Amino acid sequence: MRVLLVGSGGREHALAWKLAQSPSLTELHAAPGNPGIAKIAYCHPIRAEDHEGLLALVRSLEADLVVVGPEGPLVAGLADVLRRFGVAVFGPGAGAAAIEGSKSFAKEVMAATGVPTAARLAVARPPCVVKADGLAAGKGVHVCRSRGEVEGALRALAAYGGDVLVEELLEGEEVSLFAVCDGREALPLPPAQDFKRAFDGDEGPNTGGMGSYAPVPGLGPGEVEALTAAVHRPVLEELGRRGRPFVGLLYAGLMLTADGPRVLEFNCRFGDPETQSVLPLLDGDLLVALAAAAAGELPGASLAALDGAAVTVVLSAAGYPERGVRGEPISGVDEAEASGALVFHAGTALHGDRLVANGGRVLGVTCRGATVAEARDAAYRAARLIAFEGMRFRTDIAAAAAANAGSVAQSPAP
């Protein structure tokens, strides 16, 4: 298969890395890609938002499958444009991608299906969660425990425009559960947990994610299947009933409360940086599964999971999420990879033949291990081999899981 991957971040680099392992792959292309992706795929300077440019590229390449990474192009209807011209796409059309593009729509779908979620509140009064209704690059959610935090959240979200939602503040463990979907069926992947806050101890502003690990201790195959049956499949059925079939990756952000799981949000694509921890645990052929989903033929596809765990540490600019870093040389990537780590590029560029930082989240360092603790230790050893001016990372990614789990049972194998 000749495949075009749309996007340029760490999630897309992880997808490219995994797709490149498929015996079914003949050529891998990316638009626009990044310096890391360019080592394993042909990169084309076409932005993910350029629907006409991407369509022309797909036709010139005669691509057999397009895999869309970011949410923005999906919500804007890129998959619809491509499908109108007979292109096989892994990624939902705009109607189904509204499950992420509009939190109000997601609430409506969950109400119709009985999927448990946080209660919507009429007034922004602490404690509560204040959210942008539309897309906000993972930064549109504010947990507010004081009146000052509520006021700050409302000011921050005003910059995005659009509506604001207020929800009850739920307590518990957060889990990200991905499922590959073909419009009717859902194939779950190992559950992951990400770390949204900028600083250690879950302090500071929300970010796109400062690290992740997978699988989540205590969520074995039975629990994953039960969550998929209670959350993903009812939503797939409801979207299909509304004429909005969901073909792509349905990502449920869950809170495991004392009263049972509650959906915090749905996303219409692979999560970042959870994907960087989940994909290294997959033993199956991801390309075959994504192509089967795009063709509406998911039953029979499988994605077995390896034993052990994976941990990802994000290396960011010191000012992230408010400010990125541009042009600072990066050293140590080769050394980190030589130590056994996977180094996924998120915000990098090439100045001549020199790799430089070019964004807020710059790199993601991922390591596997027999346990969360082992994977975590390896990831931090590798992360400390890398340097650029103003580099920062959290030092507590997966720390609690490593301390509490001791060892990790076999990852859920759908």
GUKOL-907840 format. One record per residue (C-alpha): x, y, z; residue in one letter. Coordinates in nm, 2 decimals, always signed. Each point is the difference from the previous one (the first is absolute). Example, Ala and Ser with C-alpha at 12.3 -4.5 7.8 and 13.67 -1.06 7.14 Angstrom:
# GUKOL-907840
[[+1.23,-0.45,+0.78],"A"]
[[+0.14,+0.34,-0.07],"S"]
//
This chain:
# GUKOL-907840
[[+0.00,+0.00,+0.00],"M"]
[[+0.11,+0.36,-0.07],"R"]
[[-0.09,+0.21,+0.30],"V"]
[[-0.02,+0.37,+0.06],"L"]
[[+0.02,+0.12,+0.36],"L"]
[[-0.14,+0.35,+0.07],"V"]
[[+0.16,+0.20,+0.28],"G"]
[[+0.33,+0.11,+0.15],"S"]
[[+0.01,-0.07,+0.37],"G"]
[[+0.12,-0.26,+0.24],"G"]
[[-0.32,-0.21,-0.04],"R"]
[[+0.06,-0.01,-0.38],"E"]
[[+0.37,-0.10,+0.05],"H"]
[[-0.12,-0.29,+0.22],"A"]
[[-0.26,-0.10,-0.26],"L"]
[[+0.26,+0.02,-0.28],"A"]
[[+0.24,-0.21,+0.21],"W"]
[[-0.26,-0.27,+0.05],"K"]
[[-0.14,+0.01,-0.35],"L"]
[[+0.35,-0.04,-0.14],"A"]
[[+0.02,-0.34,+0.16],"Q"]
[[-0.29,-0.15,-0.20],"S"]
[[+0.09,-0.26,-0.26],"P"]
[[-0.30,+0.14,-0.20],"S"]
[[+0.16,+0.34,-0.04],"L"]
[[+0.16,+0.08,-0.33],"T"]
[[+0.05,+0.38,+0.04],"E"]
[[-0.06,+0.23,+0.29],"L"]
[[-0.05,+0.37,-0.06],"H"]
[[-0.08,+0.29,+0.24],"A"]
[[-0.13,+0.35,-0.03],"A"]
[[+0.16,+0.20,+0.12],"P"]
[[+0.19,-0.23,+0.24],"G"]
[[+0.30,+0.10,+0.21],"N"]
[[+0.37,-0.08,+0.01],"P"]
[[-0.06,-0.32,+0.19],"G"]
[[-0.27,-0.12,-0.24],"I"]
[[+0.23,+0.09,-0.29],"A"]
[[+0.23,-0.28,+0.10],"K"]
[[-0.26,-0.27,-0.07],"I"]
[[-0.24,+0.17,-0.25],"A"]
[[-0.01,+0.23,-0.30],"Y"]
[[-0.11,+0.35,+0.14],"C"]
[[-0.19,+0.25,-0.21],"H"]
[[-0.03,+0.37,+0.10],"P"]
[[-0.38,+0.01,+0.01],"I"]
[[-0.18,+0.11,+0.31],"R"]
[[-0.26,-0.22,+0.16],"A"]
[[-0.25,+0.28,-0.04],"E"]
[[+0.05,+0.02,-0.38],"D"]
[[-0.28,-0.23,-0.11],"H"]
[[+0.04,+0.07,-0.38],"E"]
[[+0.38,-0.04,+0.02],"G"]
[[-0.04,-0.33,+0.19],"L"]
[[-0.25,-0.13,-0.25],"L"]
[[+0.23,+0.09,-0.29],"A"]
[[+0.28,-0.18,+0.18],"L"]
[[-0.21,-0.31,+0.07],"V"]
[[-0.09,-0.02,-0.37],"R"]
[[+0.35,+0.05,-0.12],"S"]
[[+0.13,-0.27,+0.24],"L"]
[[-0.29,-0.23,-0.07],"E"]
[[-0.01,-0.06,+0.37],"A"]
[[-0.19,-0.31,+0.12],"D"]
[[-0.07,+0.14,+0.35],"L"]
[[+0.01,+0.34,+0.17],"V"]
[[+0.05,+0.01,+0.37],"V"]
[[-0.09,+0.34,+0.15],"V"]
[[+0.18,+0.08,+0.33],"G"]
[[-0.12,+0.34,+0.13],"P"]
[[-0.36,+0.09,+0.11],"E"]
[[-0.01,+0.34,-0.18],"G"]
[[-0.02,-0.14,-0.36],"P"]
[[-0.24,-0.27,+0.10],"L"]
[[-0.24,+0.24,+0.17],"V"]
[[+0.03,+0.22,-0.31],"A"]
[[-0.10,-0.28,-0.23],"G"]
[[+0.32,-0.13,-0.16],"L"]
[[-0.11,-0.36,+0.00],"A"]
[[-0.33,+0.10,-0.17],"D"]
[[+0.20,+0.17,-0.28],"V"]
[[+0.22,-0.30,-0.06],"L"]
[[-0.28,-0.25,+0.02],"R"]
[[-0.20,+0.19,-0.26],"R"]
[[+0.28,-0.09,-0.24],"F"]
[[+0.00,-0.37,+0.09],"G"]
[[+0.30,+0.02,+0.24],"V"]
[[+0.02,-0.24,+0.29],"A"]
[[+0.04,+0.20,+0.32],"V"]
[[+0.07,-0.09,+0.36],"F"]
[[-0.17,+0.29,+0.17],"G"]
[[-0.36,+0.11,+0.06],"P"]
[[-0.19,+0.24,-0.22],"G"]
[[-0.10,+0.34,+0.14],"A"]
[[-0.33,-0.12,+0.12],"G"]
[[+0.15,-0.27,+0.22],"A"]
[[+0.31,+0.21,+0.10],"A"]
[[-0.24,+0.24,+0.16],"A"]
[[+0.02,-0.24,+0.30],"I"]
[[+0.33,+0.19,+0.07],"E"]
[[-0.08,+0.32,-0.19],"G"]
[[-0.30,+0.08,+0.22],"S"]
[[-0.01,-0.10,+0.36],"K"]
[[-0.37,+0.09,+0.00],"S"]
[[-0.06,-0.25,-0.28],"F"]
[[+0.19,-0.26,+0.19],"A"]
[[-0.22,+0.06,+0.31],"K"]
[[-0.31,-0.03,-0.22],"E"]
[[+0.12,-0.34,-0.14],"V"]
[[+0.09,-0.13,+0.35],"M"]
[[-0.34,+0.11,+0.13],"A"]
[[-0.17,-0.19,-0.28],"A"]
[[+0.19,-0.32,+0.06],"T"]
[[+0.02,+0.01,+0.38],"G"]
[[+0.38,+0.01,+0.00],"V"]
[[+0.10,+0.13,+0.35],"P"]
[[+0.17,+0.34,+0.00],"T"]
[[+0.06,+0.30,+0.22],"A"]
[[-0.32,+0.20,+0.08],"A"]
[[-0.03,+0.33,-0.18],"R"]
[[-0.04,+0.30,+0.23],"L"]
[[-0.19,+0.32,-0.06],"A"]
[[+0.23,+0.23,+0.19],"V"]
[[+0.38,+0.01,+0.02],"A"]
[[+0.04,-0.04,+0.37],"R"]
[[+0.30,-0.18,+0.16],"P"]
[[+0.08,-0.28,+0.02],"P"]
[[-0.07,-0.06,-0.37],"C"]
[[+0.16,-0.06,-0.34],"V"]
[[-0.02,+0.27,-0.27],"V"]
[[+0.05,-0.10,-0.36],"K"]
[[+0.01,+0.15,-0.34],"A"]
[[-0.28,-0.15,-0.21],"D"]
[[+0.22,-0.02,-0.31],"G"]
[[+0.36,-0.10,-0.08],"L"]
[[+0.27,+0.14,+0.22],"A"]
[[+0.31,-0.21,-0.07],"A"]
[[-0.04,-0.19,+0.33],"G"]
[[+0.01,+0.32,+0.20],"K"]
[[-0.36,+0.09,+0.02],"G"]
[[-0.08,-0.17,+0.33],"V"]
[[+0.04,+0.18,+0.34],"H"]
[[-0.05,-0.17,+0.33],"V"]
[[-0.12,+0.27,+0.24],"C"]
[[+0.00,-0.04,+0.38],"R"]
[[-0.03,+0.37,+0.08],"S"]
[[-0.18,+0.31,-0.12],"R"]
[[+0.32,+0.14,-0.13],"G"]
[[+0.07,-0.31,-0.21],"E"]
[[-0.35,+0.02,-0.15],"V"]
[[+0.05,+0.36,-0.10],"E"]
[[+0.34,-0.08,-0.14],"G"]
[[-0.14,-0.29,-0.20],"A"]
[[-0.28,+0.21,-0.15],"L"]
[[+0.26,+0.27,-0.10],"R"]
[[+0.22,-0.26,-0.16],"A"]
[[-0.28,-0.17,-0.19],"L"]
[[-0.13,+0.33,-0.13],"A"]
[[+0.31,+0.00,-0.23],"A"]
[[-0.14,-0.31,-0.19],"Y"]
[[-0.34,+0.15,-0.06],"G"]
[[-0.31,-0.22,-0.01],"G"]
[[-0.19,-0.15,+0.29],"D"]
[[+0.12,-0.11,+0.34],"V"]
[[-0.12,-0.30,+0.19],"L"]
[[+0.00,-0.04,+0.38],"V"]
[[+0.00,-0.35,+0.15],"E"]
[[+0.02,-0.16,+0.34],"E"]
[[+0.35,-0.08,+0.12],"L"]
[[+0.06,-0.37,+0.01],"L"]
[[+0.26,-0.17,+0.22],"E"]
[[+0.19,-0.32,-0.09],"G"]
[[+0.25,-0.14,-0.24],"E"]
[[+0.00,+0.12,-0.36],"E"]
[[+0.04,-0.25,-0.28],"V"]
[[+0.02,+0.04,-0.37],"S"]
[[-0.15,-0.29,-0.19],"L"]
[[+0.04,-0.02,-0.38],"F"]
[[-0.21,-0.21,-0.23],"A"]
[[+0.05,-0.06,-0.38],"V"]
[[-0.35,+0.03,-0.15],"C"]
[[-0.15,-0.08,-0.34],"D"]
[[-0.34,+0.17,+0.05],"G"]
[[-0.15,-0.30,+0.19],"R"]
[[+0.27,-0.19,+0.18],"E"]
[[+0.26,+0.11,+0.25],"A"]
[[+0.34,-0.16,+0.06],"L"]
[[+0.15,+0.13,+0.33],"P"]
[[+0.37,+0.07,+0.05],"L"]
[[+0.19,-0.02,+0.34],"P"]
[[-0.11,+0.27,+0.23],"P"]
[[+0.23,+0.29,+0.08],"A"]
[[+0.03,+0.29,+0.24],"Q"]
[[+0.13,+0.34,-0.09],"D"]
[[+0.12,+0.30,+0.20],"F"]
[[-0.15,+0.33,-0.11],"K"]
[[+0.13,+0.25,+0.26],"R"]
[[+0.32,+0.18,-0.08],"A"]
[[+0.19,-0.07,+0.32],"F"]
[[+0.07,-0.27,+0.25],"D"]
[[-0.27,-0.09,+0.24],"G"]
[[-0.27,+0.09,-0.26],"D"]
[[+0.06,+0.37,+0.05],"E"]
[[-0.02,+0.28,-0.25],"G"]
[[-0.20,+0.04,-0.31],"P"]
[[-0.14,-0.27,-0.22],"N"]
[[+0.21,-0.09,-0.30],"T"]
[[-0.04,-0.24,-0.30],"G"]
[[+0.17,-0.26,+0.23],"G"]
[[+0.34,-0.03,+0.17],"M"]
[[+0.03,-0.37,+0.00],"G"]
[[-0.19,-0.33,+0.01],"S"]
[[+0.02,-0.37,+0.09],"Y"]
[[-0.18,-0.32,-0.10],"A"]
[[-0.16,-0.23,+0.09],"P"]
[[-0.19,+0.12,+0.31],"V"]
[[+0.04,-0.24,+0.29],"P"]
[[-0.33,-0.16,+0.10],"G"]
[[-0.16,+0.03,-0.34],"L"]
[[+0.04,-0.35,-0.15],"G"]
[[-0.17,-0.14,-0.31],"P"]
[[-0.33,-0.05,+0.17],"G"]
[[-0.02,+0.36,+0.14],"E"]
[[+0.11,+0.14,-0.34],"V"]
[[-0.27,-0.20,-0.18],"E"]
[[-0.26,+0.11,+0.25],"A"]
[[+0.09,+0.37,-0.04],"L"]
[[-0.01,-0.03,-0.38],"T"]
[[-0.34,-0.16,+0.02],"A"]
[[-0.13,+0.27,+0.23],"A"]
[[+0.16,+0.30,-0.17],"V"]
[[+0.12,-0.04,-0.35],"H"]
[[-0.25,-0.24,-0.16],"R"]
[[-0.32,+0.20,+0.11],"P"]
[[+0.15,+0.32,-0.14],"V"]
[[+0.09,-0.18,-0.33],"L"]
[[-0.35,-0.13,-0.03],"E"]
[[-0.15,+0.34,+0.07],"E"]
[[+0.22,+0.18,-0.25],"L"]
[[-0.09,-0.26,-0.26],"G"]
[[-0.37,+0.05,+0.08],"R"]
[[+0.05,+0.37,-0.06],"R"]
[[+0.16,-0.06,-0.34],"G"]
[[+0.35,+0.09,+0.14],"R"]
[[+0.19,-0.33,-0.01],"P"]
[[+0.32,+0.02,+0.20],"F"]
[[+0.30,-0.15,-0.20],"V"]
[[+0.32,+0.07,+0.18],"G"]
[[+0.14,+0.01,+0.35],"L"]
[[-0.25,+0.07,+0.27],"L"]
[[+0.18,+0.11,+0.32],"Y"]
[[-0.19,+0.01,+0.32],"A"]
[[+0.14,+0.21,+0.29],"G"]
[[-0.13,-0.17,+0.31],"L"]
[[-0.01,+0.07,+0.37],"M"]
[[-0.01,-0.31,+0.21],"L"]
[[-0.21,+0.13,+0.30],"T"]
[[-0.12,-0.18,+0.31],"A"]
[[-0.34,-0.02,-0.17],"D"]
[[+0.14,-0.15,-0.32],"G"]
[[+0.15,+0.13,-0.32],"P"]
[[-0.10,+0.33,-0.14],"R"]
[[+0.08,+0.15,-0.34],"V"]
[[+0.19,+0.33,+0.02],"L"]
[[+0.03,+0.05,-0.37],"E"]
[[+0.01,-0.17,-0.34],"F"]
[[+0.27,+0.06,-0.26],"N"]
[[-0.02,-0.10,-0.36],"C"]
[[+0.37,-0.10,-0.04],"R"]
[[+0.30,-0.16,+0.16],"F"]
[[+0.10,+0.18,+0.32],"G"]
[[+0.33,+0.18,+0.04],"D"]
[[+0.22,-0.11,+0.19],"P"]
[[-0.19,-0.32,+0.09],"E"]
[[+0.05,-0.13,-0.35],"T"]
[[+0.38,+0.00,+0.06],"Q"]
[[-0.05,-0.24,+0.29],"S"]
[[-0.28,-0.22,-0.15],"V"]
[[+0.14,-0.08,-0.34],"L"]
[[+0.33,-0.15,+0.13],"P"]
[[-0.21,-0.25,+0.19],"L"]
[[-0.19,-0.13,-0.31],"L"]
[[+0.12,-0.33,-0.15],"D"]
[[-0.24,+0.00,-0.29],"G"]
[[+0.00,+0.17,-0.34],"D"]
[[-0.14,+0.35,+0.05],"L"]
[[-0.02,+0.07,-0.37],"L"]
[[-0.22,-0.30,-0.07],"V"]
[[-0.23,+0.09,+0.29],"A"]
[[-0.03,+0.37,-0.12],"L"]
[[-0.06,-0.11,-0.36],"A"]
[[-0.27,-0.25,+0.11],"A"]
[[-0.17,+0.28,+0.20],"A"]
[[+0.01,+0.24,-0.29],"A"]
[[-0.16,-0.27,-0.22],"A"]
[[-0.28,-0.07,+0.26],"G"]
[[+0.14,-0.35,+0.06],"E"]
[[+0.14,+0.01,+0.35],"L"]
[[-0.14,-0.33,+0.12],"P"]
[[+0.28,-0.26,-0.02],"G"]
[[+0.28,+0.26,+0.05],"A"]
[[+0.20,-0.03,+0.32],"S"]
[[+0.27,+0.21,+0.18],"L"]
[[+0.16,-0.22,+0.25],"A"]
[[+0.20,+0.17,+0.28],"A"]
[[+0.34,-0.08,+0.14],"L"]
[[+0.08,-0.06,+0.36],"D"]
[[+0.14,+0.28,+0.20],"G"]
[[-0.04,+0.38,+0.00],"A"]
[[+0.11,+0.31,-0.18],"A"]
[[+0.07,+0.35,+0.14],"V"]
[[+0.03,+0.33,-0.20],"T"]
[[+0.17,+0.31,+0.13],"V"]
[[-0.07,+0.32,-0.19],"V"]
[[+0.29,+0.25,-0.04],"L"]
[[-0.15,+0.35,-0.03],"S"]
[[+0.10,+0.36,-0.02],"A"]
[[+0.03,+0.17,+0.34],"A"]
[[-0.28,+0.24,-0.08],"G"]
[[-0.24,-0.27,-0.13],"Y"]
[[-0.31,+0.01,-0.03],"P"]
[[+0.01,+0.38,-0.03],"E"]
[[+0.32,+0.02,-0.21],"R"]
[[+0.21,-0.23,-0.22],"G"]
[[+0.37,+0.00,-0.09],"V"]
[[+0.13,+0.06,-0.35],"R"]
[[+0.34,-0.07,-0.15],"G"]
[[+0.18,-0.14,+0.31],"E"]
[[+0.23,-0.29,-0.10],"P"]
[[-0.09,-0.34,+0.14],"I"]
[[+0.27,-0.25,+0.11],"S"]
[[-0.01,-0.35,+0.13],"G"]
[[-0.27,-0.15,-0.21],"V"]
[[+0.23,-0.26,-0.16],"D"]
[[+0.13,-0.09,+0.34],"E"]
[[-0.35,-0.04,+0.14],"A"]
[[-0.10,-0.23,-0.29],"E"]
[[+0.32,-0.20,+0.04],"A"]
[[-0.10,-0.06,+0.37],"S"]
[[-0.32,-0.18,-0.13],"G"]
[[-0.24,+0.29,+0.02],"A"]
[[-0.25,+0.11,-0.27],"L"]
[[+0.03,+0.37,-0.06],"V"]
[[-0.31,+0.14,-0.16],"F"]
[[+0.02,+0.35,-0.16],"H"]
[[-0.28,+0.24,+0.09],"A"]
[[+0.14,+0.35,-0.05],"G"]
[[+0.33,-0.02,-0.19],"T"]
[[+0.15,+0.14,-0.32],"A"]
[[+0.32,-0.03,-0.20],"L"]
[[+0.22,+0.30,-0.05],"H"]
[[+0.23,-0.14,-0.27],"G"]
[[+0.09,-0.33,+0.15],"D"]
[[-0.04,+0.12,+0.36],"R"]
[[-0.30,-0.11,+0.20],"L"]
[[-0.16,+0.29,+0.19],"V"]
[[-0.30,+0.05,+0.23],"A"]
[[-0.30,+0.14,-0.17],"N"]
[[-0.30,+0.00,+0.23],"G"]
[[-0.14,-0.04,+0.35],"G"]
[[+0.02,-0.38,+0.03],"R"]
[[+0.32,-0.08,-0.17],"V"]
[[+0.07,-0.37,+0.05],"L"]
[[-0.15,-0.31,+0.16],"G"]
[[+0.23,-0.26,+0.15],"V"]
[[-0.16,-0.35,+0.03],"T"]
[[+0.14,-0.32,+0.15],"C"]
[[-0.15,-0.34,+0.06],"R"]
[[+0.06,-0.22,+0.30],"G"]
[[-0.13,-0.31,+0.18],"A"]
[[-0.16,+0.23,+0.25],"T"]
[[-0.11,+0.37,+0.02],"V"]
[[+0.30,+0.06,+0.23],"A"]
[[+0.25,-0.15,-0.24],"E"]
[[-0.15,+0.19,-0.30],"A"]
[[+0.00,+0.32,+0.20],"R"]
[[+0.36,-0.03,+0.11],"D"]
[[+0.11,-0.06,-0.36],"A"]
[[-0.20,+0.29,-0.14],"A"]
[[+0.15,+0.25,+0.25],"Y"]
[[+0.35,-0.13,-0.06],"R"]
[[-0.04,+0.05,-0.37],"A"]
[[-0.17,+0.34,+0.05],"A"]
[[+0.29,+0.13,+0.19],"R"]
[[+0.23,-0.07,-0.29],"L"]
[[-0.18,+0.26,-0.21],"I"]
[[+0.05,+0.38,+0.04],"A"]
[[-0.11,+0.33,-0.16],"F"]
[[-0.01,+0.35,+0.15],"E"]
[[-0.30,+0.04,+0.22],"G"]
[[-0.09,-0.37,+0.01],"M"]
[[-0.24,-0.11,+0.27],"R"]
[[-0.18,-0.32,+0.10],"F"]
[[-0.21,-0.13,+0.28],"R"]
[[+0.19,-0.24,+0.23],"T"]
[[-0.31,-0.18,+0.13],"D"]
[[-0.14,-0.17,-0.31],"I"]
[[-0.14,-0.34,+0.10],"A"]
[[+0.16,+0.03,+0.35],"A"]
[[-0.31,-0.11,+0.19],"A"]
[[-0.07,-0.29,-0.24],"A"]
[[+0.36,-0.11,+0.03],"A"]
[[-0.02,+0.01,+0.38],"A"]
[[-0.34,-0.16,+0.04],"N"]
[[+0.00,-0.27,-0.28],"A"]
[[+0.32,-0.18,+0.08],"G"]
[[-0.05,-0.20,-0.32],"S"]
[[-0.23,+0.02,-0.29],"V"]
[[-0.23,-0.28,-0.12],"A"]
[[-0.02,-0.07,-0.37],"Q"]
[[-0.14,+0.30,-0.19],"S"]
[[-0.36,-0.03,-0.11],"P"]
[[-0.01,-0.20,-0.32],"A"]
[[-0.34,+0.07,-0.17],"P"]
//
